[in-house]
Amino acid sequence: MNNKFIPIILGTDINAYGVARSFHEAYKVKSIALGMKHLPFTANSDIVEVRTFENFDENEVFKREMEKFGKEMKGHTLLLISCSDGYTSLLTENAEMLSKYFKFNYISKDLQKKLENKKDFYEICEEYNLNYPNTYIIDRENKDSFNIPFDYPVAVKANDSIEFLHLKFPGKKKAYKANNINELTRIIQDVYEAGYTGEMIVQDFIPGDHSTMGVLNAYVNSSGEVKMMCFGKCLLDECLPEGIGNYNALVTENNEELYAMVKNFLEKINYRGFANFDFKYDRRDGKYKVFEINIRQGRSSYYMTAGGCNFVTFLVDDLIDNADKPLYKHVEEGLWLYADPFVLKNYCNKEDLPRVKELLKKGFGFTMWYEEDKNFKRFLNYWRRRLATIKYYPKFQPEREEL
């Protein structure tokens, strides 16, 4: 183990592996990932040790196991980072206890609740000039008598993403598109009949395919200053119904307009730590509109490291080295993939195809496939993912409606 610090990662998914890989690339340090179950992304790895705990997503279990782990690792500098909304919520809930054993940088529980509640988030966006789509709220009280104040089609999603994640019902999607009131009524009915208790967000549908979408990750240090921003333009998004809204190919590039808007927003609301924004460009008014903020680096966060912006170094600068460096705004191009290159070339927007071909010639970063962490089992998982996308894109992509 590295004597300087040990990264402790909450989660065992692809986000967790991307974080572990970024730490290893920068510092040659091995991480420890804590979660509920072993997943192929972090399995059979030499750069991350995985420890699992039953019911680790329950507050009392989380508290008990984290305190036990913290005592076990006494004498080490432990740098804690979350890779999911659920773990972030548990971290902020237990921040006082965790601070005895771990170094971390996150916002307060109160601010987290406001930002993760999309209704409150859009009110904060309104106050601090972060553009967002026209929005209407449906809840259990008005689910049979709503009146949308803007035209169809509309985009529909759950306000409480954590509660919605745990629901299971036929036709479930991360986000929906409704072309008329009948389709919207059916979506709302299906979600509430499945047991959902929160509010539903209905928004003006922004026209355009995945090529108009983008992601921006930022880091705000423990003094409240934005120290890093990295924008990624979407070249390919997920087409499986429950994965719609996730990215499968991103290219890093400069975006001064969003960098200025996000810096102002995060510093004005007194944010701390990593923040992840999803945007879509609205050609009707020439503005990027934000959909949500995640209180952590995004699921596809390794796109930053693949593009030349190793995001974990900003956390280490802040909490380990106490280095006050100037703001870094990433501008260089770099391609991150989570699909086979053949799939990207066939299903990207045709206007992006010449750029895609040039990017592929230069090479790409694929989170799960790391030169310094290769073995046969990881090779199989890497190719299993690539072949899976070759198989399912022809089935799901032509039939889907863009969100």
C-alpha positions in Angstrom: 0.0 0.0 0.0 1.1 3.6 -0.7 2.4 5.2 2.5 1.1 8.6 1.6 -2.6 7.8 1.4 -5.0 5.0 0.5 -8.1 5.7 -1.6 -11.2 4.3 -0.1 -14.0 4.0 -2.7 -17.7 3.6 -1.9 -19.0 1.3 -4.7 -17.8 -1.6 -6.8 -19.2 -0.5 -10.3 -17.6 0.9 -13.4 -17.4 4.4 -11.7 -15.5 2.8 -8.9 -13.0 1.1 -11.2 -12.5 4.4 -13.2 -11.7 6.1 -9.9 -9.3 3.4 -8.8 -7.6 3.4 -12.2 -7.3 7.2 -12.1 -5.6 7.0 -8.7 -3.3 4.2 -9.9 -2.3 6.1 -13.1 -1.4 9.2 -11.1 0.1 7.7 -7.9 0.6 4.0 -8.5 -1.5 3.4 -5.4 -3.9 0.5 -4.8 -7.5 1.4 -3.8 -9.9 -0.4 -1.5 -13.5 -0.5 -2.8 -16.3 -1.1 -0.2 -19.8 -2.1 -1.4 -22.6 -4.6 -1.3 -21.5 -7.1 -3.9 -18.7 -8.1 -6.2 -19.2 -6.8 -9.7 -17.2 -7.6 -12.9 -15.9 -4.1 -13.2 -13.7 -4.3 -10.1 -13.2 -8.0 -10.0 -9.9 -9.8 -10.6 -8.0 -6.6 -10.3 -4.5 -5.8 -9.0 -5.2 -2.1 -8.5 -8.3 -2.3 -6.3 -9.1 -4.6 -3.4 -12.9 -5.2 -3.0 -14.6 -5.8 0.4 -18.3 -6.4 0.5 -20.9 -6.2 3.3 -24.5 -7.4 3.3 -27.0 -4.6 3.5 -24.2 -2.0 3.3 -26.8 0.5 1.8 -28.6 0.6 5.2 -27.6 3.4 7.5 -26.9 1.3 10.6 -24.9 -1.3 8.8 -23.0 1.4 6.9 -22.2 3.2 10.1 -21.1 0.1 11.9 -18.9 -1.3 9.1 -17.3 2.1 8.3 -16.3 2.7 11.9 -15.0 -0.8 12.2 -13.0 -0.4 9.0 -11.7 3.0 10.1 -10.4 1.5 13.3 -8.8 -1.4 11.5 -6.9 1.0 9.2 -5.8 3.3 12.0 -2.4 4.9 11.2 -3.1 5.2 7.5 -4.4 8.4 5.7 -7.7 7.3 4.2 -9.1 9.4 1.3 -12.8 8.6 1.0 -14.8 9.0 -2.3 -18.3 8.0 -3.2 -19.4 6.5 -6.5 -23.2 6.5 -6.1 -26.1 8.7 -4.9 -26.9 6.2 -2.2 -23.4 6.1 -0.8 -23.1 9.9 -1.0 -26.3 10.2 1.0 -24.9 7.8 3.7 -21.6 9.7 3.7 -23.2 13.1 4.3 -25.6 11.6 6.9 -22.6 10.2 8.9 -20.0 12.9 8.1 -19.2 13.6 11.7 -18.4 10.0 12.6 -16.5 9.4 9.3 -14.3 12.5 9.8 -12.6 10.7 12.7 -11.1 8.2 10.3 -11.3 9.5 6.7 -10.5 12.6 4.7 -13.3 13.7 2.3 -14.9 16.8 0.8 -18.6 16.9 0.4 -21.5 19.3 0.9 -23.8 19.4 3.9 -26.7 17.0 4.2 -29.2 20.0 3.8 -27.7 21.2 0.6 -27.5 17.7 -0.8 -31.2 17.2 -0.2 -32.0 20.4 -2.0 -29.8 19.6 -5.0 -30.8 16.0 -5.4 -34.5 16.9 -5.2 -34.9 18.1 -8.8 -37.8 20.4 -7.9 -35.6 22.3 -5.4 -32.6 22.1 -7.8 -34.5 23.9 -10.6 -35.5 26.6 -8.1 -31.8 27.1 -7.2 -31.0 27.1 -10.9 -33.5 29.9 -11.4 -32.0 31.9 -8.6 -28.4 31.5 -9.9 -28.9 31.7 -13.7 -28.3 28.1 -14.6 -30.5 27.4 -17.7 -33.0 24.5 -17.4 -36.0 23.2 -19.4 -39.5 24.4 -18.7 -40.7 22.1 -15.9 -44.0 20.9 -14.4 -44.4 18.8 -11.2 -46.8 15.9 -10.8 -47.4 14.2 -7.5 -49.8 11.6 -6.0 -52.4 14.3 -5.3 -52.6 15.6 -8.9 -51.6 12.5 -10.8 -55.2 12.2 -12.2 -55.8 15.9 -12.9 -52.6 17.5 -14.2 -52.5 20.3 -16.8 -49.2 20.7 -18.6 -48.5 24.4 -19.4 -46.3 23.8 -22.4 -46.6 21.8 -25.6 -45.9 18.1 -26.2 -43.7 16.1 -26.6 -42.5 16.1 -23.0 -39.7 14.4 -21.1 -40.6 12.5 -17.9 -38.5 11.3 -15.0 -38.7 10.6 -11.3 -37.9 13.4 -8.9 -36.5 10.9 -6.3 -34.0 9.0 -8.3 -32.9 6.8 -5.3 -36.5 5.6 -4.6 -37.2 5.1 -8.3 -34.0 3.0 -8.8 -35.3 0.3 -6.5 -38.6 -0.1 -8.3 -39.2 -3.0 -10.7 -42.0 -3.0 -13.2 -42.5 -3.8 -16.9 -41.4 -1.0 -19.3 -39.4 0.8 -16.7 -37.0 3.4 -18.1 -34.6 5.9 -16.5 -36.4 8.6 -18.5 -39.4 8.7 -20.8 -40.8 10.7 -23.7 -44.5 11.3 -24.0 -45.8 12.6 -27.3 -49.4 13.3 -26.1 -51.5 13.4 -22.9 -52.5 9.7 -23.3 -48.9 8.6 -23.3 -48.1 10.8 -20.3 -51.1 9.5 -18.4 -50.0 5.9 -19.0 -46.4 6.6 -17.8 -47.6 8.4 -14.7 -50.1 5.6 -13.9 -47.5 2.8 -14.4 -44.9 4.5 -12.1 -47.3 5.2 -9.2 -48.9 1.8 -9.5 -45.4 0.3 -9.1 -45.3 1.9 -5.6 -43.4 5.1 -6.3 -44.4 7.8 -3.7 -42.4 10.8 -4.8 -43.0 13.5 -7.4 -42.6 13.2 -11.2 -40.8 15.8 -13.3 -42.4 16.7 -16.6 -40.3 18.9 -18.9 -40.4 20.6 -22.2 -38.7 18.1 -24.6 -35.6 19.6 -26.1 -35.3 18.4 -29.7 -32.2 16.6 -30.9 -30.4 13.3 -30.6 -27.6 12.2 -28.3 -25.1 14.5 -30.2 -26.7 17.5 -28.5 -26.0 16.1 -25.0 -23.0 16.8 -22.8 -21.6 16.2 -19.4 -19.6 18.5 -17.2 -17.7 17.4 -14.0 -16.2 19.9 -11.7 -14.2 19.9 -8.4 -14.7 22.5 -5.7 -12.0 22.5 -3.0 -12.6 22.6 0.7 -12.3 26.4 0.6 -15.2 26.7 -1.8 -13.2 27.5 -5.0 -13.8 25.7 -8.3 -10.4 24.1 -9.2 -11.3 21.9 -12.1 -13.9 21.7 -14.9 -14.0 19.2 -17.7 -16.7 19.0 -20.4 -17.5 16.0 -22.5 -19.6 16.0 -25.7 -21.7 12.9 -26.1 -21.0 10.9 -29.3 -23.1 7.8 -28.3 -25.5 7.2 -25.5 -27.0 4.0 -24.1 -30.0 2.5 -26.0 -31.1 -0.2 -23.5 -34.3 1.0 -21.9 -33.1 1.1 -18.3 -29.8 2.7 -19.3 -31.1 5.5 -21.4 -29.5 8.7 -20.2 -26.1 7.1 -19.7 -23.2 7.7 -22.0 -21.2 5.2 -24.1 -18.9 7.5 -25.9 -17.7 11.0 -24.9 -15.0 13.3 -26.3 -13.5 16.0 -24.0 -13.5 19.5 -25.4 -13.5 23.2 -24.4 -16.8 24.8 -23.5 -16.2 28.3 -22.1 -19.9 29.2 -21.9 -20.7 26.3 -19.6 -17.4 26.7 -17.6 -18.4 30.2 -16.7 -22.0 29.3 -15.9 -21.1 26.3 -13.7 -18.2 28.1 -11.9 -20.6 30.9 -10.9 -23.3 28.5 -9.8 -21.1 26.2 -7.7 -19.3 29.0 -5.9 -22.5 31.0 -5.2 -24.3 28.1 -3.6 -21.2 27.3 -1.4 -20.6 23.8 -3.0 -17.9 21.4 -2.0 -16.3 18.3 -3.7 -17.1 16.8 -7.1 -20.2 17.8 -9.1 -21.6 16.2 -12.2 -24.0 18.0 -14.6 -26.0 16.6 -17.5 -26.8 19.2 -20.3 -28.5 19.3 -23.6 -28.1 22.0 -26.2 -31.4 23.6 -27.3 -31.1 24.8 -30.8 -34.3 26.7 -30.5 -32.7 29.4 -28.3 -29.0 28.5 -28.6 -28.6 27.6 -24.9 -27.4 24.6 -23.0 -30.1 23.4 -20.5 -29.2 21.4 -17.4 -31.2 18.3 -16.4 -29.6 17.4 -13.0 -26.7 17.5 -10.7 -25.1 14.5 -9.1 -23.2 15.1 -5.8 -20.2 13.1 -7.0 -18.2 12.5 -10.1 -20.4 10.9 -12.8 -20.8 7.2 -13.7 -18.7 7.9 -16.8 -16.1 10.0 -14.9 -13.1 8.1 -16.4 -13.8 10.1 -19.6 -11.9 12.9 -17.9 -8.8 10.9 -17.3 -9.0 9.3 -20.8 -9.1 12.9 -22.2 -6.1 14.0 -20.3 -7.7 15.4 -17.1 -7.0 13.0 -14.2 -9.7 14.3 -11.9 -8.6 12.6 -8.7 -5.4 14.7 -8.7 -7.5 17.7 -7.7 -8.9 15.9 -4.7 -5.3 14.9 -3.7 -4.0 18.5 -4.2 -6.8 19.7 -1.9 -6.9 17.2 0.9 -3.5 15.5 1.0 -1.0 18.0 -0.4 -2.8 21.3 0.6 -1.8 22.7 -2.8 -3.6 25.8 -3.9 -3.2 25.6 -7.6 -5.0 27.8 -10.2 -8.3 26.8 -11.8 -7.9 24.2 -14.5 -10.4 24.2 -17.4 -9.9 21.3 -19.7 -9.8 22.0 -23.4 -7.9 19.1 -25.1 -9.7 16.4 -27.1 -9.7 12.8 -25.9 -12.1 9.9 -26.6 -13.6 7.7 -23.9 -15.6 4.6 -25.0 -17.9 2.1 -23.3 -18.9 0.3 -26.5 -17.2 -1.3 -29.5 -15.6 1.2 -31.9 -17.7 -0.4 -34.7 -20.9 0.5 -32.8 -19.7 4.1 -32.3 -19.0 4.5 -36.1 -22.4 3.0 -37.0 -24.7 4.7 -34.5 -23.1 8.1 -33.9 -24.7 11.2 -35.5 -23.6 11.2 -39.2 -22.3 14.8 -38.8 -20.0 13.5 -36.1 -18.7 10.6 -38.2 -15.6 12.3 -39.7 -14.6 13.4 -36.2 -15.2 10.0 -34.7 -13.0 8.3 -37.4 -10.1 10.8 -36.6 -10.5 10.2 -32.8 -10.5 6.5 -33.2 -7.2 6.7 -35.2 -5.6 8.5 -32.3 -6.8 5.9 -29.8 -9.4 5.8 -26.9 -9.7 5.1 -23.2 -11.9 2.1 -22.2 -12.3 2.2 -18.4 -12.2 -1.6 -17.8 -9.1 -2.2 -20.0 -5.9 -0.9 -18.3 -2.4 -1.7 -19.4 -1.2 -2.2 -15.8 -4.1 -4.3 -14.7 -4.4 -6.9 -17.5 -5.3 -10.6 -17.0 -7.3 -13.2 -18.8 -10.5 -12.7 -16.8 -10.4 -9.0 -17.2 -9.8 -9.5 -20.9 -12.9 -11.6 -21.2 -15.0 -9.0 -19.4 -13.7 -6.3 -21.6 -14.5 -8.2 -24.8 -17.9 -9.4 -23.4 -18.9 -5.7 -23.1 -17.7 -4.8 -26.6 -19.5 -7.8 -28.2 -22.6 -7.1 -26.2 -22.9 -3.7 -27.7 -22.4 -5.1 -31.2 -25.3 -7.4 -30.5 -27.9 -5.2 -28.8 -27.5 -1.8 -30.6 -29.0 -3.1 -33.9 -32.0 -4.4 -31.9 -32.7 -1.4 -29.6 -31.3 1.7 -31.2 -33.4 1.8 -34.4 -36.7 1.4 -32.4 -36.0 4.0 -29.7 -37.3 7.5 -29.5 -34.5 9.9 -28.6 -34.5 11.6 -25.2 
